[in-house]
Amino acid sequence: MAGGVCFKTNVHTVSQTSPSPGISLIHNFPHEAEISSVSSTDSSSGPSNYSRNVQVAFGPLNDVHIPTRLMENFLEIASDNTKKDIETCGVLGAIIKDDTFYTTSLIIPKQESTSNSCQALQEEEMFAILHGQSLFPIGWIHTHPSQSCFMSSIDLHTQYSYQVMLPEAIGIVMAPTDTSRAYGIFRLSDGGKKILKDCPEKGFHLHKEPVDGSPLYGDCSNVYINSCLRLEIFDLR
């Protein structure tokens, strides 16, 4: 990000066919950017095919910047569901400049959720926002209200659908009750993508290990927290 230039996002009304209003919220940040790399955090929980300290093959990828308050804001939005042990999910939209993705929007779609799953509904509404603002679907974020910080088999299939659209796509897991790791920013490995591509299973199930011996997924090394980015939130529920 050259010269710490701040990107501005305009507030606008969300057009939708349902009765619920679209809520748009913008946070302003200082003009001079503070950028920090997101480092992986060790966790004693999670399945064996999750990489904590192993180098995972992701292929050549562009950097991804996320706003400082993204995860904090999302937890605030999800707090009512979290208290009820219900998951909440959201979609991340980004612009691209000089081969770097800058996350500027968080979209909360209508959704059906349980304590260990979350399914977006009427997805055409969130894609209308992405298309209308020329945003890339840079990934998704969801809570594990009472579980540890890892990606379940269902999460991995969701993550695969995003990485098919965009190799840089990330999956953020927020686990407020996990005392060893509050969040993780994950991506499928190259071997993991091959496994998920050929997996016909639905629901919770086991996946075999990639043939190259790598974990199915791991921490992202190309994600940066950027204090300069302004976050626009659309709650479509």
Kinemage of the C-alpha trace (Angstrom):
@kinemage 1
@onewidth
@group {chain A} dominant
@subgroup {mainchain}
@vectorlist {calphas} color= white
{ca met a 1} P 0.000 0.000 0.000
{ca ala a 2} L 1.915 3.005 -1.254
{ca gly a 3} L 2.030 6.130 0.886
{ca gly a 4} L -0.647 4.977 3.349
{ca val a 5} L -3.497 6.155 1.117
{ca cys a 6} L -6.911 5.586 2.689
{ca phe a 7} L -9.709 4.154 0.604
{ca lys a 8} L -13.172 5.681 1.037
{ca thr a 9} L -16.452 3.848 0.762
{ca asn a 10} L -19.743 5.627 0.167
{ca val a 11} L -22.845 4.898 2.215
{ca his a 12} L -25.828 3.831 0.159
{ca thr a 13} L -29.199 2.170 0.578
{ca val a 14} L -29.337 -1.565 0.025
{ca ser a 15} L -32.029 -2.518 -2.466
{ca gln a 16} L -33.782 -5.756 -1.589
{ca thr a 17} L -37.125 -7.478 -2.045
{ca ser a 18} L -37.621 -8.444 1.605
{ca pro a 19} L -39.174 -6.229 4.276
{ca ser a 20} L -36.075 -6.110 6.497
{ca pro a 21} L -34.002 -2.936 6.032
{ca gly a 22} L -30.371 -2.984 4.998
{ca ile a 23} L -28.187 -1.448 7.686
{ca ser a 24} L -25.051 0.317 6.526
{ca leu a 25} L -22.378 1.276 9.034
{ca ile a 26} L -19.052 2.979 8.324
{ca his a 27} L -16.082 3.415 10.651
{ca asn a 28} L -13.497 6.102 10.002
{ca phe a 29} L -9.828 5.453 10.663
{ca pro a 30} L -6.773 7.759 10.824
{ca his a 31} L -5.404 8.928 7.515
{ca glu a 32} L -1.977 7.408 8.128
{ca ala a 33} L -2.177 3.653 7.896
{ca glu a 34} L -0.804 1.229 10.450
{ca ile a 35} L -0.348 -2.169 8.846
{ca ser a 36} L 0.518 -5.334 10.728
{ca ser a 37} L 0.889 -8.913 9.568
{ca val a 38} L -1.456 -11.522 11.014
{ca ser a 39} L 0.668 -14.243 12.564
{ca ser a 40} L -0.553 -17.760 13.280
{ca thr a 41} L -1.313 -18.656 16.863
{ca asp a 42} L -0.721 -22.118 18.294
{ca ser a 43} L -3.804 -23.968 19.471
{ca ser a 44} L -4.067 -27.231 21.329
{ca ser a 45} L -7.449 -27.979 19.780
{ca gly a 46} L -8.616 -28.847 16.284
{ca pro a 47} L -8.339 -31.874 13.998
{ca ser a 48} L -5.036 -33.429 12.997
{ca asn a 49} L -5.299 -32.276 9.377
{ca tyr a 50} L -5.080 -28.621 10.423
{ca ser a 51} L -1.645 -27.016 10.064
{ca arg a 52} L -0.350 -25.021 13.026
{ca asn a 53} L 3.380 -24.872 12.435
{ca val a 54} L 3.695 -26.656 9.095
{ca gln a 55} L 4.426 -24.787 5.873
{ca val a 56} L 1.349 -25.250 3.685
{ca ala a 57} L 1.468 -24.938 -0.108
{ca phe a 58} L -0.901 -22.192 -1.260
{ca gly a 59} L 0.713 -21.264 -4.581
{ca pro a 60} L 1.485 -17.636 -5.551
{ca leu a 61} L -1.095 -15.311 -3.996
{ca asn a 62} L -1.677 -11.572 -3.734
{ca asp a 63} L -1.773 -9.937 -0.300
{ca val a 64} L -5.089 -9.372 1.483
{ca his a 65} L -5.701 -6.432 3.856
{ca ile a 66} L -8.531 -6.405 6.392
{ca pro a 67} L -9.776 -3.453 8.514
{ca thr a 68} L -8.656 -3.225 12.130
{ca arg a 69} L -12.169 -3.507 13.563
{ca leu a 70} L -13.526 -6.170 11.194
{ca met a 71} L -13.473 -9.062 13.637
{ca glu a 72} L -14.517 -6.952 16.618
{ca asn a 73} L -17.485 -5.511 14.707
{ca phe a 74} L -18.526 -8.950 13.525
{ca leu a 75} L -18.503 -10.329 17.074
{ca glu a 76} L -20.710 -7.420 18.157
{ca ile a 77} L -23.168 -8.197 15.348
{ca ala a 78} L -23.136 -11.898 16.259
{ca ser a 79} L -23.358 -11.389 20.027
{ca asp a 80} L -27.080 -12.170 20.386
{ca asn a 81} L -26.701 -15.414 18.444
{ca thr a 82} L -23.509 -16.282 20.303
{ca lys a 83} L -25.310 -16.007 23.646
{ca lys a 84} L -27.870 -18.508 22.301
{ca asp a 85} L -25.098 -20.841 21.042
{ca ile a 86} L -26.053 -20.143 17.416
{ca glu a 87} L -23.545 -19.523 14.627
{ca thr a 88} L -23.474 -16.317 12.564
{ca cys a 89} L -21.864 -15.924 9.153
{ca gly a 90} L -20.916 -13.043 6.883
{ca val a 91} L -19.313 -12.429 3.493
{ca leu a 92} L -16.301 -10.188 2.851
{ca gly a 93} L -16.051 -7.871 -0.158
{ca ala a 94} L -12.802 -6.306 -1.371
{ca ile a 95} L -11.421 -3.943 -3.966
{ca ile a 96} L -8.096 -4.594 -5.669
{ca lys a 97} L -5.349 -2.042 -6.209
{ca asp a 98} L -1.745 -2.684 -7.260
{ca asp a 99} L -2.254 -6.455 -6.945
{ca thr a 100} L -3.438 -6.171 -3.335
{ca phe a 101} L -6.955 -6.931 -2.078
{ca tyr a 102} L -8.397 -4.398 0.389
{ca thr a 103} L -11.414 -5.658 2.324
{ca thr a 104} L -13.937 -2.821 2.601
{ca ser a 105} L -17.312 -4.500 3.134
{ca leu a 106} L -18.918 -7.018 5.475
{ca ile a 107} L -22.270 -8.410 4.341
{ca ile a 108} L -24.482 -10.319 6.783
{ca pro a 109} L -26.971 -12.316 4.682
{ca lys a 110} L -30.248 -13.782 5.807
{ca gln a 111} L -29.320 -17.139 7.272
{ca glu a 112} L -30.375 -20.351 8.966
{ca ser a 113} L -28.121 -21.342 11.833
{ca thr a 114} L -27.585 -23.946 14.524
{ca ser a 115} L -24.896 -24.348 17.175
{ca asn a 116} L -22.527 -25.877 14.605
{ca ser a 117} L -23.685 -24.716 11.185
{ca cys a 118} L -24.747 -21.610 9.285
{ca gln a 119} L -26.422 -21.480 5.875
{ca ala a 120} L -26.815 -18.224 3.922
{ca leu a 121} L -30.254 -17.624 2.385
{ca gln a 122} L -31.313 -15.464 -0.565
{ca glu a 123} L -27.690 -15.205 -1.660
{ca glu a 124} L -28.697 -13.118 -4.665
{ca glu a 125} L -29.048 -10.154 -2.274
{ca met a 126} L -25.417 -10.234 -1.159
{ca phe a 127} L -24.154 -10.877 -4.668
{ca ala a 128} L -26.147 -7.827 -5.815
{ca ile a 129} L -24.144 -5.736 -3.335
{ca leu a 130} L -20.835 -7.248 -4.451
{ca his a 131} L -21.705 -6.666 -8.097
{ca gly a 132} L -23.129 -3.194 -7.509
{ca gln a 133} L -19.940 -1.991 -5.815
{ca ser a 134} L -17.567 -3.971 -8.059
{ca leu a 135} L -16.278 -5.958 -5.071
{ca phe a 136} L -14.445 -9.261 -5.096
{ca pro a 137} L -15.757 -12.028 -2.768
{ca ile a 138} L -12.518 -12.192 -0.791
{ca gly a 139} L -13.875 -14.697 1.712
{ca trp a 140} L -16.196 -15.258 4.613
{ca ile a 141} L -16.332 -15.050 8.405
{ca his a 142} L -18.325 -17.054 10.925
{ca thr a 143} L -18.526 -17.833 14.614
{ca his a 144} L -17.994 -21.020 16.578
{ca pro a 145} L -20.031 -19.962 19.641
{ca ser a 146} L -19.081 -22.934 21.833
{ca gln a 147} L -16.512 -24.773 19.744
{ca ser a 148} L -12.768 -24.385 19.366
{ca cys a 149} L -11.083 -22.470 16.551
{ca phe a 150} L -10.838 -24.804 13.565
{ca met a 151} L -12.586 -25.499 10.266
{ca ser a 152} L -15.155 -28.299 10.268
{ca ser a 153} L -15.787 -30.483 7.243
{ca ile a 154} L -18.750 -28.276 6.313
{ca asp a 155} L -16.561 -25.183 6.707
{ca leu a 156} L -13.977 -26.721 4.384
{ca his a 157} L -16.567 -27.231 1.643
{ca thr a 158} L -17.716 -23.630 2.041
{ca gln a 159} L -14.105 -22.448 1.909
{ca tyr a 160} L -13.532 -24.473 -1.258
{ca ser a 161} L -16.433 -22.700 -2.983
{ca tyr a 162} L -14.787 -19.339 -2.248
{ca gln a 163} L -11.304 -20.417 -3.335
{ca val a 164} L -12.725 -21.709 -6.621
{ca met a 165} L -13.952 -18.171 -7.296
{ca leu a 166} L -10.822 -16.473 -5.966
{ca pro a 167} L -7.583 -18.253 -4.915
{ca glu a 168} L -6.842 -15.541 -2.323
{ca ala a 169} L -10.181 -16.080 -0.531
{ca ile a 170} L -9.897 -16.458 3.233
{ca gly a 171} L -12.058 -18.071 5.897
{ca ile a 172} L -12.131 -16.374 9.309
{ca val a 173} L -13.313 -18.399 12.293
{ca met a 174} L -14.223 -16.504 15.474
{ca ala a 175} L -14.213 -18.713 18.581
{ca pro a 176} L -14.958 -16.460 21.584
{ca thr a 177} L -15.019 -19.356 24.087
{ca asp a 178} L -11.718 -20.884 22.950
{ca thr a 179} L -9.250 -19.734 25.604
{ca ser a 180} L -6.225 -20.822 23.557
{ca arg a 181} L -7.167 -19.152 20.264
{ca ala a 182} L -9.890 -16.560 19.744
{ca tyr a 183} L -9.766 -16.525 15.941
{ca gly a 184} L -8.094 -18.035 12.910
{ca ile a 185} L -7.670 -16.847 9.315
{ca phe a 186} L -7.487 -19.957 7.174
{ca arg a 187} L -7.161 -21.147 3.595
{ca leu a 188} L -7.209 -24.590 1.960
{ca ser a 189} L -3.825 -25.914 0.894
{ca asp a 190} L -3.273 -26.871 -2.745
{ca gly a 191} L -3.588 -30.512 -1.688
{ca gly a 192} L -6.686 -29.696 0.336
{ca lys a 193} L -8.387 -28.137 -2.678
{ca lys a 194} L -7.875 -31.359 -4.632
{ca ile a 195} L -9.447 -33.387 -1.817
{ca leu a 196} L -12.462 -31.080 -1.527
{ca lys a 197} L -12.919 -30.955 -5.301
{ca asp a 198} L -13.439 -34.724 -5.413
{ca cys a 199} L -15.453 -35.041 -2.191
{ca pro a 200} L -19.177 -35.812 -2.756
{ca glu a 201} L -20.069 -36.002 0.947
{ca lys a 202} L -22.521 -33.678 2.685
{ca gly a 203} L -22.844 -32.704 6.331
{ca phe a 204} L -20.164 -33.557 8.887
{ca his a 205} L -17.709 -36.189 7.688
{ca leu a 206} L -14.031 -37.087 7.600
{ca his a 207} L -11.663 -36.148 4.784
{ca lys a 208} L -8.624 -38.121 3.771
{ca glu a 209} L -5.196 -36.513 3.894
{ca pro a 210} L -3.739 -34.926 0.723
{ca val a 211} L -1.393 -37.237 -1.167
{ca asp a 212} L 1.496 -34.780 -0.738
{ca gly a 213} L 1.297 -35.198 3.027
{ca ser a 214} L 0.243 -31.581 3.669
{ca pro a 215} L -2.658 -30.608 5.966
{ca leu a 216} L -6.014 -29.817 4.368
{ca tyr a 217} L -5.776 -26.184 5.446
{ca gly a 218} L -3.578 -23.786 7.356
{ca asp a 219} L -3.056 -20.232 8.567
{ca cys a 220} L -2.783 -17.503 5.936
{ca ser a 221} L 0.595 -15.794 5.736
{ca asn a 222} L -0.434 -13.032 3.325
{ca val a 223} L -3.122 -11.303 5.403
{ca tyr a 224} L -2.504 -7.892 6.980
{ca ile a 225} L -4.529 -5.792 9.449
{ca asn a 226} L -4.775 -2.251 8.071
{ca ser a 227} L -5.888 0.620 10.341
{ca cys a 228} L -6.509 2.867 7.338
{ca leu a 229} L -9.348 0.875 5.798
{ca arg a 230} L -12.935 1.957 6.339
{ca leu a 231} L -15.431 -0.840 6.885
{ca glu a 232} L -18.946 -0.791 5.452
{ca ile a 233} L -21.403 -3.247 6.983
{ca phe a 234} L -24.620 -4.466 5.377
{ca asp a 235} L -26.934 -6.469 7.623
{ca leu a 236} L -29.617 -8.026 5.395
{ca arg a 237} L -31.338 -10.094 8.037
